[in-house]
Every structure is written in C-alpha cells, then in structure tokens.
Amino acid sequence: MLYFSRWKTVLIWAVVLAAVVLVLPNLFTQDQLVKLPDWLPKKQLALGLDLEGGSRIGLQVDKDHLPDTEATMGVLTRRLSELGYTNPNVEGQRNGRILVEVPGLYDSQLLKDILSLTGELSFQMVDSSVPVQQAVDGTPPEGDEIVYSFDDPPVPYLVKTEPLVSNKNFVDAQAGIDTASQEPVVTFRLDSIGADRFSKATKANVGQSFAIVLDNQVLSAPLISEAIPGNTGQITGNFDLSGASNLALVMRAGALPTDVTVIEERTIGTDLGAAAVTSGKIAALIGAALVILFMLLTYGFLGVIASVALVVNVLLILAVLTLFGAPLTLAGVAGIVLTIGMAVDSNVLIYERIREDRRAGFSVIQAIDSGFSRALATIVDANVTTLIAALVLFILGSGPVHGFALTVTIGIVTTLFTTFTLTRWLISMWVQRSKPKEVPGAPLKLVPNDTRIPFMKLRGLTLGFSALSSIAAIVLFAIVGMNFGIDFKGGTMVEIQSRQGPIDLDDVYSRLDDLNIGEVKIEPFKSDDRALITVGSQGEGENAEQTVGVKIRGELQDDYDFRRVDVIGPSVSSGLSQAGALAVVLSLVAILAYVWFRFEWHFALGAILATIHDVVLIVGMFVIFQMEFNLWSIAALLAIVGYSLNDTVVIYDRVRENLRRHGNAMSLSAILDASINQTLSRTILTSLATFLALIMLYIYGGEDVRSFALTIAVGIVVATYSSIFVAGPLLMLFGLKGRDVIDDSAAATTSEQNGV
C-alpha cells in the first residue's frame, strides 16, 4: 500500500496542480485577470444569489401547454437579454416549471412584470354597429368578441376577432414621452405586411376606433381621425414610463407561446449577499484553522500531513465548482465547512488503526501499511452511506438543499481521493526518507489506549430510554405539530432595514394591519434597524401570495430598504414538502439496501433503526422548541442521516471483523463491547473535529445557517449516542451469531474461488 510508481506520483500532483490553477483566478480582480498570461484560465467561481445578490422567480407554464416549455424559455432569455442581462440562469424543471435567476437585479417586481407578461399584442377594430352593453348582455355578433380594459372598474369593448396587426408584425418598439401630451408612449415600427394592412384599415375606417389589446385586455381605443400611412406609430395607454418600457421590451423580444404564473419569488439585496460572503469566508477559514490545530494536537506530525490533505481537499472542491460553472451558495459554504469537519474522519480511522496495530506489536512500516489497508473497506462503507444521502438531496432538493448536497457530494469524492492518494503518498515519502522507528506522538490524548467500558451492561437502560424518547417525540409531533416555515406552508417573508434610526415596530404593525393581508409576525434583529416580516399563506392561489409582496413593498418602500424578499406560492410549498419527505424516505431505503448488501440483515436493520431513532429525536427537538422547519432543516436532517450511518457503519465494520476473528470463542456482548471501545477514540475525535467546524458556522452564519449548524451539532450528539447505545444492543436483540458472519464470509470466499 505504500509503494507508488512514478506515473501515479505524477498523476497525483498533476491533479493537485490543476486544482491550484483552476482556483487561482479567484484571487484576482477582473482587471488583474486581463494582465495574466493567456494560457492561464480566467474563469472564476460563480456565486449563487444568496452570496452575490439578485432576484429569482419560479414560473409555472400552463398545464395544457407543457410541450411549449422550451419555447417559453427561449422568449424569457431574449427578454432578459433586452433588459441588459446576457448571462441569466433560465432553467427548466419538472412539470413545466421554469426557474429564472438574475444576479445583480434587485427589483424582482420588474422581473415579474417582464417575464410573467404573455405579451400578445394586437390592433383590433372596434365594432360600433351594435351597442356594447347589448353584446355583453346577449351574444356578440359573429366575428366579434368582448374584451375588457385595464381600468378599474374594467370597461367592455366589442371588437373584431381578426386583428389588423399582431406580434409577428412588430419589428421594433421603444418607450418614450409624447412631446405634446407629456404622457408615456411606445413608438413602434411595423414590417411591410403589417404597415400595408394598417394603412388600408385606417384609410377605410376614418371616424372609427381601433383597440390596442394586450393579453386580452384593452390598453386604449384611439379614434382614427385620418389614414395612417407608413410603418411607424405610437401606443398610449394606462401605463407609466416603466410600464411603457416593459411593454416595448416585450414587443421586441416576442410573446410567450403560453401563459405563465409566478409561483415563487426570492430577492437578496447586494449588501446582504456581501455580508454572507464575508461571514462564509470567516466561518470556513476559522473552522479549517481550528480543525487543523486539533489534528496537530492529537496526531503530531501525522496531523500535519492530514492538514495538508485537508487544504488540498478544499481546493479540489472549489476547483470542481469552478470547472463546471456550478454556483457556490451559502448552503454550499455550509457544506464545505461540514466537509472540513468530516474530512478528517478518514484520516482519524487510518491513524487510529496505525496506532492500534503498533501497540499490537507491528513494526512502524507494517502498522502504517496495515492501517491503510484495513481501514479501506470501513472508509468506503462509511462514505458511501453519506454519499447516498447527499445524492438523494441533490436529485430531489432545490434552493439551499441543492447547494448543500452539491458541495457535500463533491467533498466526499475529493476526500476519498486525498485520503488514499495524497495522504498515503505523503506518508510513504516520509517513511522512505525518515525511516521512523516509532509512530509520531502527540501532545493531546483524549481517549486512553485500552478502554474497557461495559457498554452492553447498560443496554436495557439505554434501549428503554431511546424507545420512550422516540415515542414521546412522535406523540408531541402528533399533538403539537411542527413550526413549518414558508418553504413548506407558503407565504411571504421580507427583511427590511430602516434608512434612518431604529425601526418603529408598532408603526410597521399598524401599517401592515391596514393592508388586510392576514396575520403578520415581525421579528426584530440584534441590530435595531432591521426586522423580519412574515405573513402566512393567503390560501387563495398563486396570485394572492404575489399580491402580498406587492402590498408590503408599496406600503414600506419610502422608509425602508428591502434586504430580502421571499414569496412562496402553494404549489411550490406543496412540492417542497413532498420532495423533502421523499428525500428522507428514499435515502433511508437506499442506505438500507446498501448496508444489507455489504453486511448481514441484522446490521442493515440495526443501522436503519438507529438512524430513524436519530431523525425522530431531532424532529422532537424542533417540536419542543418550536424551531422553524424549512429547507435548511431538511438538509440538516439528511446530513445527520449520513453522519449517523457513517458512525454506525464504522462500529459495525469492527464488529464484523471481530466476529470473523474470534468466531464463537467470545460472546456477542463481549465482542460488541470490544468493538465499541476499539473505535471509541475515532468516534470522539471525529465528533469533536466536526463540532469545531460547526461552531464557526453557528457564530458567523445568518439565522438559517445558525439553525442548520445547531441542528447538526445536536444530531452529532444523538448519532454518537445511538451508534454506541442503540445500534450495538440492537444486534443482540436481533440474535446475531458469530456463525452468521463466518458462514457469510466463507460463502463469499468459496464463490470467489469458484469464479462466481
């Protein structure tokens, strides 16, 4: 395991060098990048909206026109290009949903006005041969239809169904101010066909009116005083200059092939994004520094090697994100910080094996070689279970869940690479050059070398406590219920900041109460010039939720800045709830299948039950303290699932090894005690290292990140407890025997020998 051929050495360092080169552009400004040599990459790490700031809206294509989704996305992209944003993210999702993200655009209302407008514009002759009210009360004449105006109350018009000109005839449109009336207008230019038809129609209908119809509503109905020759004209209507600009933009970009509905809206202010970047950097740097210091204190020189691998690990994660253009979100930063804490687990497993084998009489070289080889299966099993949870999150998740899952997934792969290539190569070089006579010592020893704690004697007490706690959590969940955030129940959340002095909460309450938008909750921040406004779901469809955001903006925009705006419609919240529950269930099923494949059924069932126990207790914590349960909470739960399985699999792997070694010579109780004691140092050291990283997330993260870090921190405590006091005793409860493992091992060996 310690020999490396020259080509392997070159390949390892080529990967490390590539990572450094890919990450290097992030250290320079755009002006500085231009001066770098052409052969160096210039691509920088993309930042998500929560770090860069900007707007994001979710759109739903009309259910009867789902095949038009790709056409719709093309029109949306052209509209954003007309607006000046050449690289927006327009992404098609399941069931005709479209996600649009525009970094740097902080007016989500503008984005909604432009993208949600279908843009079907036409000029249609008004039919004055029949009184309009008669047509409204009865049946419109053949070839006519009733169209209402944008006015409040709307005014009906009887118009010819066949348009004079439509979208396909407009070749240009620009907003401006009419010099005579000083009103906003849209100046348009028609193609030759449209110009000819319009000229002939106006010449034949002098004294009549024609309606300018936008999305089946009349903007205006000007009187034709004379024939209008040429290919240009003006549109006036019930709009301001901003509305005129939006209409002109939509006319230039083209109409949507189908109606779309805004179902989600999120806006992050630029200062909030900058603050998130700063806090994310601080959390990652200090977290990494603490983990490195911890490794140096507990493993000495081996800790130095682990620290080098940890730094390279982070570089590899950033390099992969940069290479594929995947944006780094705040949840992604949280995933990196968590990876920093958990990445040392592989090193801890190897180093503890090395120490254990050295104490057993192996030479230093034999202990190192054995440590890597014997830890390989355990590390793979432990990381695959975490990877399964992360992949399920990545596939089913959205928003912060998706960003977190992405970095964790990449982090697991890079951790395996650095552990079994870079770390092993560095140790190999050290052994060859230094020819050590002893495994390096360390100034800090947290767990004695040979603990003999009789854990199984406590199994009746611990299993009883766990069963009662789980039942209590389930009962509380049924009676009290969860405090679901707007991610799962819909609603509006707005973070405001006063432009001058502290916020008068009573005044804000009073002003919002007059809007008749239902129950309003206002939570002040530590800084008295900021507050978080939460309004529950209106229960009346997508448009009702969007109206709440518009009303709040209109009421408060003169006195407050909007740092963040989230509006979640009922279809999105319902989808997120289903996806979250499905993610937890599928991850548990997939992990059960993997553990069953790798171990005996006793181990698979014990691992899953212990993990379900952890999830139930964490849910109980949310119920008892009424902590808000949102997308971050789902990410935290599945991170705990991965961590819990990781911890349990490490112990189970040692149990299986001891069963094969001792067979029926030792009782199962003794083997379980021995296995847990042998892995106790690894369990405690990994938990502490992860805790150190999470502390930084809790201190420097925002409200959502703090809740996320706290949930995982509690989850680590619960998972550590369950892997020792629940997972182990369950094996005895299920009647595991030494022959189950021995017979299975013998059958596998025989199959291999027979070439099966």
N, C-alpha and C positions, 0 to 999 in steps of 0.2 A: 504493500500500500504506500510505501514511502519512496518508491522509485519513479522518476519522471524522465521520459525520453526528451530529447531536445525539441522535437516538434510540439510536444504537449506544453513545454515551458514557453515556447514562442507563442503558441495559441492563447495560453492563459494571459500573458502580458499584452498580447495584441488586443484582447477583449477589454482589459483594463485601460489601455491607452486609447482605444476607441471611445470608451465611456468618458474619459477626461476631455478628449477633443470635442465630443458632442455637447458636453456641459459647459465648456469654456466660453462660448458666446454669451452665456447668461451673465458673465462678469463684466460685460462691456455695454455701453450705451449704443444706440443706433449709429450715432455719428462716429464713434470709435470703431464700430464694426466695419464701416466702409473702408477704413485705412488698413485693415488687416489683409494679409496675403489672400489672393483669390482661391488658393487651394484649401484654405480653412473653411469649414462650414460656418454659415452665418445665421442659421436657424436658431431661434431662441425658444425657450419653454413657453408654451401657451398657458395663459392663466384663465381660470373659469370666472364667471360673472361675479361670484362672491369674493374674489380676490382683485379682479380688475375693475369691477363696477359695470353696470349696464342694465339692459332690460331683457326679459324673457317672457314670451307668451306662448300658451298652448292653444292650438286651434283644432276644431273638430270639423272634418268635411261632412257634408250632408250624407246621411246613411244610404240614400238611394243613389249616390254618385261616387262611391268609393273608388271605382276604376279611374276617376278623374284626379286622384290624389297627386300623381306625378305631374300632371299638367298644372295643377294648382300650385305646386311647389316652385315650378319654373316662373310663374307670374309673380309670386311673392318675392323671389330672388331678384327679378327685374325691378320691382317696386323699391326694394331696399337699395339697389344699385342707383336708381334715380334719386334716391334720398341722399346718396353720397357714401353709402356703406358697401364696399366692394367685396368684403370677406365675411359676411354674416354666416351663422350656422343655421341652415334650414334643413331639418332632419325629419324624415318620415318615420312614423312609429306604427304600432299595431292599430288595426281597426280604424284606419283613416284619420289618425291623429297626426298633427304636424307640430313640431317644436321649433320655435324661432328664437335664437339668441343673438343679440346685437351688443357686443362690448362697446362701451363708450356712449351709448344712447341712454339717457337717464329719464326720458319722458315716455313712459310706457303708454300713456294715453295717446300720444302721437302715433306710436307704433300700432296700437289697436285701431285708431282711426284709419290708418293707411292700409293695414293688412286685412281687416275684417270687412272692408267695403267691397262688395262684389264688383261694382264698377260698371254695371250695364247701363250705358248712357245712350239715349236716342232722342230724336226730334220727331214728334208725332202731331199731326194736325188735330186741332180741337173741332169737334163736330157740334155746330151751333144749331143744327136743324131740329134738334129735339131738346127741350128743357132738361138740364142735367138731373134735376130732382125727380123728374118723371122717369128717367132711365134708372135712377137709384131705387125708386120705389117699385119699378117694374122690371123689364128685361131690356138691356141695351140693344139697339138695332144691330143687325148683322154687320160684322166688320168693325164694330166699336167695342170699347171696354171702359170701365170706370177705374180711374186712377186718382188717388188722393194726394194732397200736397203735404209738405213737411210742416205746415203750420200747426199751431195748437189753439183751437181745435182744427183738425185737418179739413181742407176744402176739397169737394169732389170735382173731377173734371171728366167729361165724356170725350174720349179721344179715339182716333182711328188706330186700329190694331197694327196696321202696316206702317212701319217707321219711314220717315223721309231719309234719314241717315242714322247710322248706328256706330258702334265702336270700331268696326272694321274700316270706317271711312275717315277716322281722325288720324292724321299723321303727326300732329304736334299740338301742344297746349301749354300755355304759360299764364301764370297768375299775375295780376296787376291791379292798378287803381284807375277807374274811369276818370278822365280829366274833367268831364262835365259834371257828373253826379258825385264824384269823390267816393264812389262805392267800389267794393272789391268786385273784380270781374275775372273771367277766364277767357283769354283770347285763344281761339283755336284755328287750325288750318286743316282743310279737307283734301282728300285725294280728288282726282279728276272726276271719278264717277259720282262721289258724294257732292262735289261742287255743282255738277251739272243738274243732278236731281234736286238739290236745294234751291238752285236758281230758278228752275222751271216751276217748282212748287210755290215759291214766294211770289213769282210773277202771276201765277194763276189764282192766288188766294189773297190778294191785297184786300185789307179790311178785316181779314180773319185772324185768328190767333193760332199759334202752334205751341205745344207743351214741350218743355225740356224735362225729360223723365230720367231720373237716376234711381236705379234699383227699385223700379216700380213705384216711385214717388215723384211728384211734380216739384221741380225746383222753382220754376217760374213759367208763365204763359204769356210771352210778349205778343203784342199786336203787330201784324205785318202792315206797315204803312206804305211800303213800296217794295219793288222787286230787289232782292239782294244778290247782285252778281258777284263773281269772283269766288275764291276758295277760302276766305277768312271771315271770322265773325266773333261775337262776344257772347258769353253766357253770364247772366246775372241771376241772383237768387238769394235765398235766405241763408247766407253764409258770411263769415268774416274773412279776413285776408288769409288766416291759417286754413280755414275750410276751403277757400279758393285754391290755395297752394296744394292741398291734399288732393282735390279733385283733378287739378291739372296733372299732378304726378300719376294718378291712377289712369287718366286718359292716355298718357304717354306709354305707360307700362302694359296696358291692356286689362280687360276684365277677367275676373276669375271664371273658370268654367262651371263652378257650382258655389253655392252658399257655404260660408264657414262661420262657426260660432266660437267666440273666445271662451275657453273653459279654464284657463289658468293664467295668472299674471304674477310676475316677480320682478322687482326692481331693486337693485343695490346701488346706493349712492357712491360716488367716487371716493369720498373721504372714508366711508365705511369699508370699502374694498382695500384702500391703502392701509387702514388700521389692521385689517385682517392679515394682510401680507406681513406687516411688521410683527404682529403677535405670533403668526405662524413661524416666521424665521426664528424668533426668540425661543419659542417652545421647542422647535426642532434642535436648535444649536445647544441650548442648555440641557435639554433631555439627553442628547447624544453625549455631551460632556460628562454628565452625571453617570450615565451607563458606562462610559469608558473608564472613569475614575473607579467605579465599582468593580469592573473587571480587573483593573490594575491592582486593586487592594486584595481581591480574592484569588487571583491567579498569577500575580507577579509578571514574569516575562511572557508567559503564555497569554496573559491578559493583554500585553502589548500587541501580540500577533492577532488576537481576536479583535482588538480595536482597529487595527489596520484593515482587517476584513470588513468591519462594520462601516468604516468610512467609504470603502470601495463599494459596498452594498448600496449605500445611499446614492453614490454617484451612478451606479448602474440603473437604479430606479429612475432617476432624473433623466438619464441618457435615453432610456426606452421611451419615456413620455415625450421627450423632445423629438426623437427619431420618427415616431408615428403621429406626432402632432396632437396627442391627447392632452386636453387641458388639465392643469393642476388646480384642483378646487380646495377649499378649506377642509372639506372632508378628506380629500386626498392627502393633505398635510397631516391630518389626524391619523390617517392610515400609515404614513411614513413614520410618524412618531411612535405609533404602536409597533410597527415593524422593527424599529430600533430596539425597543424593549424586548421583543420576542426573538429577534435575530440571534441574540446571544445564547438562546436555548440550545441550539445545535452545538455550539462551542462548549457550553456547560456539560452537555451529555457526553461529548468526547473527552473533555478534560477530566470529568469525574470517573469515567471508565479508565483513563490512563492512571489516575491516582489509585483506583481500586486494584488494578492489575499489578501496579508497582508494589502495593502493600502485600499482594499475594505471592510475591517472590519473582515476578517477571523482571528481566533487565529493562533498562530505560527504553532502549530501542524496541524491544518486544512489547513493552507496555504501550508505547505510542502506536505501534503498528496494530496491536490488538484493539486499542481504544477506538481507532478509526473504523476498523473492520467490524467490530461487534456493535458499534453504535449506528452503523449504516442503516440497518433494517428499521431500528427504532425511530431514527430521524425521518426516514422516508414515510413510515406509517403515520407519525405524528403530524408531519407537514401536509400529507395528502388529505387527512381529515379536515384540517384547516382550509386547505385549498378548495375542497368540495363546497364548504360553506361560503367561501368568497366567490366562487364561480356562480353559485345559485344567486347570490346577491347581485352579481354583475349582470346576469341574464334577466332577472326579474325586477331589479331595482331601478330607480330613477333619482335624479337630483343628488343629494348628498350620499345616499346609499350607493349609487353607481360609482361616484368618485372614490369613496372609501374602498369599495370592493376592488376597483381597478388597481389602486396602489398596493393593496394587500396581496392581490394575486401576483402582481409583478414582484413584490417583495419576497414572496415565498420562493419563487423560481430563482431570483438572484441570491437568496440566502443559501439555497442548496448548491448553487454554483460556487459561491465564495467559501462555503464550508468544505466541500470535497475537492476543490481545486486549489484556490488561492491559499486558504489556511493550511491545507496539507502540504502545499509546495513550500510555504514559508517555514513550517516546522521541519520539513525534510532538509532544507538548506541549513537550518540551524543545527540539526543533528549531524549532518555531514561535516560541517566546519568546526563546530564546538566539541563534538563527541562528548556529550554530557554524561556525567556519572550518576546524576540524580535528577529527578523531575523538579523543575524550579519551584521554590517555596513561595509563600505569600504572607504579607503582614496581617491579614484578616482571615480568621477561621470562624465561620458562623455555625457550622454543624460539626459535632465530633465525628471522628472517622468511623467508629463502630457503635452506632446507636442500636439499642435492643428494646425499643418501646413495644409493649404488647398491645398493639392496636386492636387485634381481634377479640381481646377480652372485653372490649368496650362495644362490640358490635350490636348487642341487644339495645344498649342505651342510645347509640348513635342512629341506628336504623329506626328506632321508635321515635326519636326526636325529629328525624327527617320526614318520616311519614306524617306525624302530627303537624309539622310546619307546612308541609305541602298541602295537606287537607285544609288547614286554616287559610292559606293563601288562595286556594280555589274558592272557598266559601266567601271570603272577602271580595274576590273578584265578582262573584255572582250577586252579592248583596250591594256592595258599594259601587263597584264599577271603576273603569279607568278614566283618567282625565285626558281624553284624546285631544290632541292639537288640531289645528285647521287642516293639516295634511290628511287626516282621517275622517273628519266630520264636516269639512268645508267651512268657508268663512273668509274673513278679511283680517289681516294683521298689518299695521302701519307703525313704523318707528319714526317719531317726529323729534325735531330739535329746535328749540326756541332760538330766534335770531337775536334776541336781546333779553338777558336776565333769565331767571328761573321760570319754569312752566307753572302757570296757574291751573292746577288740575281741576279745581271746581269750575273754572271758566270753560275748560275744554269739555268737561262732562256736560255742562249746561248747553253748550253749543251743539254737541253731538246728539244730545237728547231731543233737540228740536228737529232733527232730521228724520225721526221715526224709522230708525234702522234696527230696532230691536235692542237687546241687552248689550251694553258696551262695558268692557273691562279695560281700565287704564292702569298700567304698572309703571311706577317711576324707576329710573335707573339710579345708580350711585351718584352720577352727575345730575344735578337738579335741573339741568336744561334739556334733558332727554326723557322721553316716555314711550311706552309701547302700548298701542291701542289694539284691542282685539274685539272683533264683532263676530258673533256666531252666524251660522248659516241661515239664510233667509227662507230656505225651504221652498222656493218658488222658481227654481231653474237657474240656468247659467247666467242669463241677462240680469237677474235680480242681484246676484253676487257682484257682477261688474258695476252695477249702479251704486252699490255701497261705496266702493273705492272712489268713484267719481264724485259722490256727495261729500265724502270726507276731504278730498282734495279741494273742492270748491269752497268748503267752509273754512279750512285752516291754512290755505296756501299763502295768504297775505302775511301771516305771522310766523309760520314755521317752515322749516326745510324738511323734506321727506327723505330720510336716510335709507329706508327700506319699505317696500310695499309688496305684500303677498296677498293675492286673491285666488282662492281655490274653489272651483265650482263643484257641484255634487257628483258629476261623472268622474272627475279626477280623483276626488277623495274616496269614492267608492272603489275605483280601480286600484288606488294605492293601498287601501285596506285589504283587498283581496290578494294583491301581489305580495304584501307583507306577510300575511298569514300563510300563503302558499310557499313563500321562500323559506320560512321556518320549518314547515312540514316536509317539504321536498329535501331540504338539507339534511334533516334527521333521517329520512328514508334512505337517501343516497349514502350517508355515512354508515348507517346500519348495514347496508348491503356490502360496503367495502370492508368493514370490520368483520362481518360474517365470513367474507371471502378469505380474509387474511388470518382470522382466528377461528376458534370453535364458537358454536352458537351461544355458549354461556358468556363468553367475553362480549360478543356483539350485543346481546340483550342487556347485560350489565352496564356496558358503556352508554347505551342509549337511555336506559332508565336513569342513570346517574346524571346524564345531560338534561333530560326532561326535568328532573328534580331541580337542577340549577336554574333553568328557564322559569319554572313555576315560582321559585323563591324570588327571583328578580322581578317578575311580574307582581308578586306580592308586595315588594318594596314600592313599586310605582303606585299600587293601590293605597297602601298605608299612608304614604307621604303625599299622595295626590300629585306626584310629579307629572309634568306634561309628557304624554307619549306621542312621539312624532317619528318622522323618517330616521332621524338620528338614533332614536331608541331601537328601531329595527336593526340598524347597522350594529349598534352595541350588543343587542341580543345575539346576533349571529356571530359576532366576534367572540362572545362568551362561549357560544356553542363550539366554535373552533378551538378555543383555548382549553375548554373543559375536556373535549375529546383528546386533544393533544396531551394533556396531563394524565388522563386515564390510560391512554394507549401506552405511554412510557412505562407506567406501572404494570400494566397487563403484559407488555412485552417481556418485562423482567420476570413476572410470574410464570409465563410460559417457558422461559429459559430455565428457570429453577426447577420446574416440573420435569422437564426433559433431563435435567442433570441429576436430580435426586429421585425421580420416579416416585415409588411408593415408600421410600425409605424415610420420608418426612411426612408429617400430617399436613393437610392443606392449610390449616391455621398457621402452622409454623412457617410454611413456605410464603404465605401471604404477608406475615409479619416481616420475614427476612426481606422480601421483595420491596415492601414499602420503605423499610429502613435503608436499604441499599440505594434507593432513588430519592431519599428524603433531602439530601443535600442539593441535588439538581432541582427538586420541586421548589425549595425555599429560595435558592439563588435566582432561578428564572422569574419567580413571582416578584421578588424584590427589584430585579432589573426592570421588569415591565412597570412596576409601581413608580419607579423613579421617572420614567418617561411620561407616565400618565399624570404625575404631579405637575409637570410643566404644562401639559395640556390644560389641566384644571386651572392653574394660576393665570395663564396668559390667553386662554381661549375665550370666546364670547359665551353668551348664555347657553346656546345649543351645544357648543363644544364642551363646556363645563359639565353639563348634564351627561353628555356622552362619556367623558372621562370618568366621572363619578360612577356611572353605571358599570363600566368595565372594571373599575377598581373594586367595587363591591362584588362583581361577578368573579374576579380572580380569587377573592377570599372564599366565596362559595364553592367555586370549582376546585380549589385546593382542598377544601374540607371534603367535598363529595368524592374526589378521586381516592382519598385515603379511607374515609369512614363510611362511604356508601358503596362505591364501585367494588372495593375489595370484599366486604361482607356479602355482597350480592352473589359472588361466585360460590361462596359456601352455601348460601340459600338455594342456589340452583343445582347443588350437588355435583360440582365439578370434581372429577377424579383425575389422578395422575395418568391413568391409562388413556383418558380421552385425548390428552395431548400427545402421549407417547405413541398410541396407535395411529393417530393422525399423521404424526411425523414419519412413522415407519411406512405408512401407506404412500405418502408423498415421495419418500426415498425410493421405494420399490417402483413406483410409476416412472420416476426419472431413470432408474436403471433399465427399465424395460422400453425406454424410449417413448413413453406416453407423453 
